[in-house]
Amino acid sequence: MKIFISIFLIFPFWTICAQQNIISDTSLNPANLSKELREIEITFKNFPPKVKVIETCSSKSELCGTMAFGSSSLVEILDGSYSKKQIYISTLCLETNYEVGKIYRIEITKSPSFGLGLCNDQFFDRNWNHESLKKPMIFGILKD
């Protein structure tokens, strides 16, 4: 009887949460990203710049599962049309070990279509107005 009551009480809550996820997923669209951020991603895919790591933090990959976590690094772009600009490079469910002060190249990866917590007390949500962030955030990996 306790199991029946538990299922009876939990199922409507779960259904509401699932419906909210479906509703928010329908509004996920790369067009929601700012024009500048799209231009940065396209430029970096075609011409990966060198960057210098200013600060970095890493989430343990085993934290991913029921919730998504990511690592994030603030970098300064050293070459190209965005030289001297600072941006966040984030990764999903990947533990990173980037060294502060070291120079890397960016390899752009696809942004997740869902929200995730980042190790520097930031939260990524595809529906946010990214122009409100202090620094742009794109997803990628830093390579030697």
Secondary structure, 3 states (H helix, E strand, C coil): CHHHHHHHHHHHHHHHHHHHHHHHHHCCCHHHCCHHHHHHHHHHHHCCCEEEEEEEECCCHHHCCCCCEEEEEEEEECCCCCCCCEEEEEEECCCCCCCCCCEEEEEECCCCCCCEEECCCCEECCCCCHHHCCCCEEEEEEEC
